[in-house]
Amino acid sequence: MKKTEKAFLLSVLVFPGTGHVLLKRYVAGCSLIIIALAASYFVIYGLINQALEIADKIKSGETSPNLSVILELLSNQSASAEDQSINISMVVLLVAWLVGVVDSYRVGWYQNKAANVKS
């Protein structure tokens, strides 16, 4: 398997930036990893907070533990500022992942092309 394919698969299946690390593009790889980790943190933190708020409402007896009621609570929370930060973090994570995949393939392709010219 060529380095291009390995880098592409690492970026797609493991985490953004891992393909760059394989290709010895450490600055770009670490930058993508840090951005993706930060975005993942904000997504997970926001989702856990939403789940805890709903669990507190169920514990206090404000709402019943019914699936339709919980789904209604989730849809009502969608206008909050916290939900907007979750959406922005999801977009940042998706963009970092796409940039990692496309750029690792591009860098690997150029490295393979340069290796073929030298041979």
N, C-alpha and C positions, 0 to 999 in steps of 0.2 A: 504494500500500500504506500502510495506517495505521501510526502509530507503535506501536500495541499489537501488531500483527502482526510488525513488524520487531523489537521488543524480545523478543517471544516466540521468534522464530526465532533471534535471536542467542543467547539463553539456552539454547535447546535444542541448537543445532548448533555453536556456537563454544565458549563456556566460561561457567560460572556467573558472574553479575555483569555481563556485557557488555550485557545488556538494560537493566540499571539505569543504566549509564553513558550509554547512548543516551537514556534518559528523564531525564537530568540528576539522578539520585539517586546522587551520587558516593560518599557515605559507605557506603551499603548495597552499592553495586556493588564498591567497593574491598574492603570487608570480605568479601564472598563470594569475590572473586577471590583474596584472600590465604588464606582458609580452604581453598579448593579447591586452590591451588598447594601449600600445606603438606601437605595430605592426599595429593596426587599424588606429591609428593616421597617421603613415607614408603612409599607403595605401591611405587613404582619402586625405591627403595633396598632394600627388603626382598626384592623379587623378584630383583633382581640379585644380592644376597647368597646367596639360595638357589641360583641358577643357578651361581654361582661355587663354592659348596660341592660341588655335584654334579660340576662340571667337575674340581675338584681330586681327588675320589674316582675319577673315570675316569682322570685322568692318573697317579695313584699306583698304579693297578691294583687298587684295592679292589673296584671294580665293573666290569662289562663295559658297553660302550656299546650296550646293548640297550634298546629302547624300553620293554619291560615292566619291566625293572629300574629304569629311570629313573622311571617312573610309580610304582613301589613306593616308591622313595626319597622322592618328593614326598608320597605319602600318609602315610609315616611321619613326615615333618617337620611335618605339620599340627598336631601337639599342642604345638609349641614356642611360646615366648613371642613370638618374632619373627613367627610366623605369626598369632598373635592380634593383634599390633599392625598387621599388614597388613590383617586383617579389619576392625578398628576404623577404620583409615584409609579403607578402601573404603566403609564405612557413612557416615563423615563426608563423603566426597566425594559419595556418592549423595544424602545429605540436603541438602548445599549446592546440588547441581544442581537438585533438586526445589524447594527453597525459591526459588532464583533464577528458575526457570521460572514457578512459580505467582505469585510476588510481582511479577515484571516484567509479567506479563499483567494482574494486578490493578491495579497502578499505572498502566499504560498505558490500561486501560479507564477508570479514574477521570479521567485527564488528557483522554482523548477526550470523555468525558461533559461535563467542565467546559468544553472548547472548544466543544462543540455548544450548550451553554446560552448562552454569550456571543455566539454568532453569530445 
